Amino acid sequence: MYQVPLATSSTLISRENFWKSIEIYYKRPHLANRKIIAADQILFYKVDFNAKNIFDITDILSCHALTYEIRKLEQGNRENIKKDLLKNLLETYDKNVKFEKYHNEDLSELEPGVFLSVRLILPKLKNTAKCVELIVLNSNKDYITFFSACIEKDKMTCLPPFSYRIELTREYFVRITVNNFEDADTKSAEWLADTLFSKLLKWAENSEGNKSQPSLCNVSLEKYSNIYNELKIKYGEPLKKVWWEKTKTSPQKFIFEDISIASYLICIWNEIHSEAKDDVSFIDCGCGNGLLVYILNQEGYAGYGIDLRRRNVWDLFLDKADLRVGVVGPDSIFPEATWLIGNHSDELTPWLPVIALKSSAKTNFFVLPCCPFDFNGKKYIRLNTSVSQYADYLEYIKSISEMCGFDTSIDRLRIPSTKRTCFIGVTKNQNINITSAAEQRIENYINSKYGKGKCEFTPRSSEERVRNCTQIDRNIIDKIVKQVVDILLAKVTLLTKANGSNWNKGGSIHLGDLSRLLPQVDLQYLKKECGGIQTLLRNHRYIFKIEDAEVSLREPYRLTETAKYRDKPCWYNKFHPNGCIYDSEECGYKHC
């Protein structure tokens, strides 16, 4: 079993780092598999299985057997998938098999034994099937084996349709194996060897830098996935066609980010309110492009967005979204609102819990902090120097929410942004005395920080300065671009050009590591720009590629792929030390 190797590491990996890399893939499979939104954990058992002449529990498991059991169920969902599924698979071979529920989520600290995990894999695309995944984790033999079954017969699968194993050999090499050569000669096997394997090695080599808060903890992953896919079809595709013309911003980022946030809010509201569409009345404070308001209004939720200035993109929504020009400040109150929304609300972020508190005893809030601002509208000064400014700021916003008396929960959204941590503040009760005490408490705190009546909040100007890295001195931009290119080329990866000479593709680097390597004197020019170094690199997408916060050089397009850049000069031909990888006839850009 599992004798056909797809990929084997060339370096030794410690057992601890092996299991840490496995844990990342297990808990966050979407980082490697872009076809899925999330994995919804259903069952996790330690199993005591002893069958005569069975060397390993995986010898009697298969994707076919799992599919057979899943399709016997009335529905392949969380409610119907029970321990009986595992019993049916194993009791034929061992009538005395025992299952013990296991709650330790840290795979790197699994006790000795064999464990079975069953989870629902939720796809990104509507034409892709939900899958049930059965996983065998053997901490004695240091392997993890995956089996999958499609719930919907007539749709594409988002997982390899065959079983595969990731193991640590006795010699401490990481290896991915499959059962037979037919499975090895497939696109899925290619993905395992090229994409997943490289991710696993990166995580194993950088195990200390991969600790992060899990995402979408406060919502049902299955419900979120269903809503997200529905909204994406309904709003994503139609808006993509007209977005760039109106905004000159990335439709991939802004449209799908707000669809994700809308999906999340709808899940939260349906969880908290028995009749969400009747009970919810929201105010989006600093609504910006208005897309989030548009989606929520169209989905039947009452509310409006308010911002300092009107955006051109509002024209797309006509009378289908309630968008208003106005100022939200410390003295604003919204007694009719049950929810205040602060989506990258910047200067308003620390005030959102306070405004919600003062608005009414029924007002809750959702805030997604981005740039760190304090009550006075100035940049927040970090108090805890042992953590990043962003991490310290999150703790600060949490403390404000708790000071205001809200039941505060933290979550991480699944959006294309580096700032993904959000807060949900839910009012605990409607006792006027408790509310008054909370108001007095937060007022005393602000007065102690700035002096009584001396916290002067100045809202930002209604005239927006362009902050997309295009107004920075060209010499500074060119200097930073060259520095990044040099860092990437230092990790030599040689390809062969058509003429037989070498071409250095370079390596990749995480955005966080890149920021630490670049001179701070140059990065200071990016501090006031939206997105910082990431925005600058995305402005040069003909040079750089960014995927999952990893930066690498983008190979130029071939003329056979697209001719729309044929009049633009080839950057590689002029600036890459090995020139362009393609000759002038093959390259999609112009060779001067």
N, C-alpha and C positions, 0 to 999 in steps of 0.2 A: 504493500500500500504506500502511496505517495513517494514513489521512487523516481519520478521524472522531475528533475530540477529545472526551474525556469530562471532563477537568478541566485547567485551566492556572493556574499560580501567578500571583498579582498582584504579586509582588515578585521581584526579581532574585536568583538563586542562583548562587554561584560554582561553577566546575567541580569544585573540590576538595570542596566541601560536597555537591554533587550525588552524587559517587561515594561519599562517606562514608555518605550516607543510603541509597544503593543497597546498600552493603555490609551495613548493619544488616538490611535486608529480606532480602537474599540469605542471610545466615548465620543469621538468627533469624526466619524467616517466621511463626512461631507468635505473635510479638508483634502482628502485624496480622491474621492468620487464625486465629481461635479454634477452627477445626475440625480443626487438625492438631497433632500432638505435636512433630514434628521433620522436618527434611530430611536424608536420608542420602546424602552425596556419593558418587558412583560413578565418574564420568569427568570429566576437565577437560583440554581440549586447546586449544592454539593451532592454528588451521586456516589453511592456504593454499589458498584456493578461487578459481579463475578459470574462468568459463564464459562463452562467447560470448552476448551479448545478455541476460545476467543482471546487472542493476544492483546487486542486494544479495542476499546469501545467504538472507535471510528471505523473498525472493520465491518461493523454490522449496520452502520448508518449510511444513508445516501440521499441525494437530492430527490430521487424518484420516490423513496419511502416517505420523505417529509411531505412532498407534494400530494401523495396519496392521502395522508392523514389530514392535511389542511383542507383538501377538497371534500372530505367527509363532513366538515363542519358546516353549520348553517350559514355562517359568515366568517371570513377570516379577519376578525378584528379582536381588539383587546378583551372584549366581554366574553368571547367564545374560546379563546386560547387559554387552556388550563393545563394543570399537571397531567391530566389524562392523555394529552398529546404525547408527552414523554413516556408515559407508561406503555402506551400502545406501541411505541417504537422499540422499547427495551424488554418488556416482560416476556415476550416470546422466547427470549434467550436466557433470561434470569428472572424467575417468578418472585424472587426475594429481593429484587433491586430496591434500594432505599434512597429516598430523596430528602435532603435537609435544606431548608431555606437558608440562604446565605446573604448577608447584608453588607459585607465589606466591599466598598466600591473601588478600593485602591488595588489594582491588579498586581502592582509591584510588591504587595504584602500579602498575597494569597497564601493561605496555609497549604501544606502538602495535600495533594489530592486531585481529583478530577471534578470539573464543574461544567454544568450545562446552562447556557444562556439562550433564551428565546426572545426575539424582539421583532418589531414591525418596522420595516424600512420604508420610509415615505419619500416618494419621488418628487422631483421638481416639476416635471412635465406631465401634462394631463394624459398624453398618449403613452405614458410609461406606467407599468403595473406596480402596485404595492407588492412588497415581498415579505415573506416571513423568513427570518434568518435564524438558524440553529447553530450555535457555536460551542465547540468543545474546547475547554481550557485545561491543559494538563500541566500543573506546576511541578510535578515530579519529573516529567520528561521534557519540560520547557518547549511546549508547542501550543498553538492555537489553530483549530481547524474549522472551516466555515462551510455550511450547507445552506442552500437557498431554495425557496419554493415560491413561484409566482401565484398570487391570489387571483388575478384576472387573466384568463386564458389568452385573450386576443390582443394583448398589448405587449410592447417591448419590455424586456427586463432591465432593471437598473443595476443588477448584480451579475457576476459570472454565473452562468447556468450550470456549472459543475463545482464540485468541492475542491478546495485548495487549502494548503497548510503553510503557516509561517512558523519556522522552528529555529531554535538555537542548537547547533550541533555540539557534540562533545568537545570539539576543538575550538568552540566559541566563534563560529562563523554563523551569520544569519542567512537563512535560505528559504526560498519559496518553492514549494513542490506541488505537483498535481498527480493524479492517478494514472494517466495514460497519455500516449503521444497524440491522440486525437484532440484531447483537451488542450494540449500544449500548442497546437497549430491553429489558434483562434485569436480573434481580436481581443477577447477578454484576457487571454493569457499574455498578450502583448501589453495590455494595460497593467496587469499584475507585475510584469517584469520591468517595464519602463517607468511607470508612474508611481504605483504603490511602493515598489521596492526602494526607489530613490528617496521617497518621503520617509520611509521607515529608517533608513540609514541616517538621514539628516536629523530626525528626532532622536535617534539613539546617540548620535555624536554630540547633540546639543540638548541633552536631557534636562539640564538645570534651567534652561531658558524657555521651557515649554509648558510651565505651569500656568493655567489660566482658569478663570471661572467658567463653568459650563453655561450654555445658552438655552434660552426658552424654557427656563425651569418653572415658571409660574403658569404655564398654559399646557393644555393637552396638545401634544405634538401632532396627533392625528387630526384633531380639529383645526389646528393652525395650518397644517399642510393642505387640507381641503379648502379652507377659506383663501389661502394664498394662491393656490392654483386657479380658483374661480375668479379672483380679482385680477390676476395676471392676464387671463384670457379676455376678461371684460374690459379692462382699462389699459393694460400694458401695450398690447400690439397696436391698437388705434392711436394711442398717444405717441408712440415711438415715431410714427410717420410724420408728425408735425412738430415735435418737441424742439429739435435742433433749430429749425427756422425761427421759432419764437424766442428761444432762450440762449442759444449758442453754448449750451452746457450738455454734458453727457446724459443722454436718455437712459442709458444702462444704469447709471448711478442713481439719478434723481427719481426717475419713475419707479424703479423697482425697490428703492429704499423706502419710499412713501407707501408703496403697496405692502411691503413687509410690516411697516409700523401700523398701518390701518388694520392688517390682519391680526396683529398682536393686540391692539386695543379692542377690537371686536371680541376676541377670545376672552380678554380680561372682563369686559363689560358683561358678556353672557354668563360669566362665572359669578360675578358679584350681584347682578341685577336679575330678578326673575323675569322681568319683561324689559329687556335692555332698550329696545327701540322706543318704548314709552317712557322709560325712566331716565334715559341719558339725555342731558342737554350740555353740550360742550362748548368751550371757548378755546380756540387755538391762538395763544398769545405770541405774536410775532410769526405769523403764518407763512411769510415769505412767498414762495411761488403759488401757494394756495392749493396744491395738488392733494394734500392730505384731507383738507376740508372738503374738496370736491368729491373724493372717494367716499368719505363718511356720509356726506349729505346724500349722495346717490344711493348709498346702501340703506338709507332710511333713518339715519341718526340726526336728530335736530341739533343745530349749533352753527357757529360762524367763526370765521377767522378774522383777526385784526392785525394790521401792520402799519408801520409809519408811512409807507408809500405804496402806491399801486404798481404792480408789475405788468409788463406787456403780456406775459403768459396768462394773466387772468382772462384775456380775451377768448382763450380757448374754451373756458368754462361757461361763458355767457351767463344765463340766469340759473345755471345748474349748481352753483356754489355760492354760499352767502359769504362774501369777502368784503371787508370794510377797511377804510383808511382811518387810522386813529392811533392814539398813544396809550400804551399800558405802562403804568408806573407803580411805585410803592403805595400810592393812595387809591389805586383802582380797586373796586370791588364788583363782583358779579354774583349777586344773590340768587339769580335764576339758574346758575350753572351747577350741575352735579359733577362736572369734570373740567379742570383746567389742563390744557396741554402746552407743554414747553418743549418744542422739537428744535434742538440746537438754538435755544432762546438767549444764549450769551448773557448780556447784562441783566436780563430778567431772571436768570436761573435761580439765584439764591432767594429771590423774592416770591417765586411761585408758591412754595408752601405757605408763606406768610399771607399772600393774597387769597389763597384758598381758605386759610383759617378765618380770615376776616370776612370773606364773602358770605358764608353760611355754614351751619352745622352739617349740611348735607354735601358740601363741596369737597371732592377728592381731587387729586392731581396726578398727572404723568409728566415726568420731565426727563429729557435726554440731554445731559450736559455735554457741551463741546468745549469752547474756549472758556477758561476759568476766570470768572469775574466775581467781585465781592459786592456787598450791599451798596457801596458808593459808586458803582459803575466802573471802578478801576480794576486792573488785573489783580487777581487773588495772589497773595504772597504766601508761599508754602510755609507751614509750621513744622512739619515732620520731614527733616532733610534725609531720613533714611529710606524714603520711598520717592517715587516720581511725583512731579507736581500734579499730574492728572489723578494719580491714586490718592494723594492727600486731599485734593479737591473733592473727590467723590466722598471721602469720609466726612468732609466739612458739610456737604449738602445733606448727607444722611443725618448728621447731628442736628442740622436746622429743622429737618422734617420731624425728627423725634421730639425736639424742643417744642414744636408746634402741636404736638400731641397726636400725630398721625401714626397709624400702623404702617410701618415703612418696610417695603420689600425691594430687593435689588435683583435685577436680572440683566442678562446680556442678550441683545437683539441679534438677529441674523441679517445684517445689512452690510452693504459695501462701503464701510467706513471704519476708520481706526478707533473712533469714539463710539462705542456700542453699548456702554453700560447705562441702564435707565433705572429710575426710581418710580415706584407706585406708592403714593400716599393715600391711604384709605381712612376716612374719618372713623374714630372709634365709637363715638356716641353723640347724642344731640343735647347733652346737658349744658345749659347756658352758663352755669357756674364754672364748669370744667373748661369750657371754651374761653371764657373771660380770663381764667387763670393762665391759660396757654398764651393768650394775646399779651398779657402783662409780662409773662416770662420772656417772650421773644423781644418785646419792646425794651425790657431791662437789659437784655443781652446786647442789642444794637446800640443802646445809649452807653453802655459800659465800654463798647469798642470804639465809638466815635465821639462820645460826648452827647449830652441830651440835646436833641434837635439839630445836631451838627452833621448828620449823615446826609450829605447833599447828593442826591442821585440825578445824574444828567443823562437822559436818553440819547441814543446815537442820532446823528444827523439824518434827516430824511433824504439827503443827497448821498447816495452810496458811492464810496470810493471803489474803484476796480481793484480787486485783491486776488487775482488769479495768476500772479507771477509774470504777467505780460508787461507790467510797467516798470520792472526792475531794470537797472542799467544793463545793457546788452553785454558789456565786458564781464560783469559779475555772473550773468547767466552762462556765458561761454566758459568761464573759469570753472564753475561748479560742474557743468556737463563734462568737461575734460577730466576733472577729478574723479567723477563717478566712473567714467569709461576706463580710466587707468586702474581703478580699484577692481573692476570686473575683469579686465584683461590680465591682471596679476595672477588670477586663477586660470592657468592655461588649459584650454580644451581645443585640441587641434583637429580641424577638418581639412579635407583635401580638395583643392580647387580643380577645375576642369583641366588646367595646364599642368597639374601634378604638384604644384607648390602648396605649402601649408597655409592655413588661415585660422587664426586664433579666435574662436567663438567666445572665449572667456567663461567665467563661472557665474554664480548667482550669489546674492547677499540679501539678508533680511533688511527691511527699511530701518528698523531700530538700530541694527549693527552699522548700517551705512551712515546714519546720522552721527553715530559716535566716532566714526573715522574721518568725517569731513571737518575741516577747520571751523571752529565756532565763530571766528571772525567773519566767515562767509555766510554761515547759516543765519546770522543775525538779520540779514537782509530779507529772510523768508519768514521771520517771526510774525509779521503782521499780515501775511498772505494766507488765504484760505487753503488749508491742506498742506502748506509748507513744501518740503522737498518732494513729496508725492505728487503735488500739483505740477511742480516744475518738470518732473520727469514725464508725467503724462502729457504735458505740452510738447514733449519731444518723443512722441510715440513711434516715430519713424526710426528712432535709435534704441529706445528702451521698451522692455516688456515688463509689466507688473502683474504677477499672479499670486494670490494668497500672501500678499505683502512681501513677496520675493522679487527682487529686481535682477534682470539679466538683459543682455543685448538682444535686440530683435533682428533676425536675419532680414535683409531687404527682400521685398516682394519680387518674384519673377514676373516677367512680362506676360507669361502665360496665365498668371493668377489674376492680374489686373493691369490695365493700361492707364488708369486715371492719374497716376503719379508720373507719367512719362515725361512731362515737361519740367518736373522738379529735379534739381541737382541731387545726385547720390552722395549722401554724407559719407558713406563708407569709402567710396572711391577717393575722396579728398582727404579724410582725416584718419581712417583706420590704418595702423602701421603696416598691415598686409594688403591694403587696398580693399576693393569690393570682392566678395566671394564669387560673384558672377562677372562674366565679360559684358561688354556694352550691349551686345545683341540680346542677352538673356535677362539682364537686370530690368526691373520695372521702373527704375529711375534713370535720369539722364546722366551719362558720363561725360563731363566737360573736358 
